[in-house]
Amino acid sequence: VQLQASGGGLVQAGGSLRLSCAASGSTRTINTIGWYRQVPSKRRELVADITSDGYTDYANFAEGRFTISWDNSKNMVYLQMNSLKPEDTAVYYCNAVMKTLNEFWGQGTLVTVSS
């Protein structure tokens, strides 16, 4: 599976961005796709994930502000981020966990939120 993340950029606090993760390859065997983020000197952390059955899970900081969705027809997973805060600034990565439990990462996309 190959993952291509896009949609990052510079936005003012309170603004919105939509990140996209395009999956290709053996997409039928993907169990879960998630968005993670990382800032320098900190561990990569889960933002939200979604299963192939549509179950979603959000980090506390994302609950109520971010929405993850999966368009199966396009093999795309989106992360809609609203009410962005400067502390949301990070490199965002998409991740796929297969039904075999293999794991794949896409390249990151930088989100910068200015105050």
GIGIDA-V585283 format. One line per field, one symbol per residue. burial: # if it has 9 or more other ideal C-beta (glycine too) atoms within 8 Angstrom, else .. A space follows every 10 residues. Layout:
burial = ???
This chain:
burial = #.###.##.. #.#..##### ###...#.## .#######.. ....###### #....#.##. .#..##.#.# #...###### #..#...#.# ########.. ...#.#.### ###..
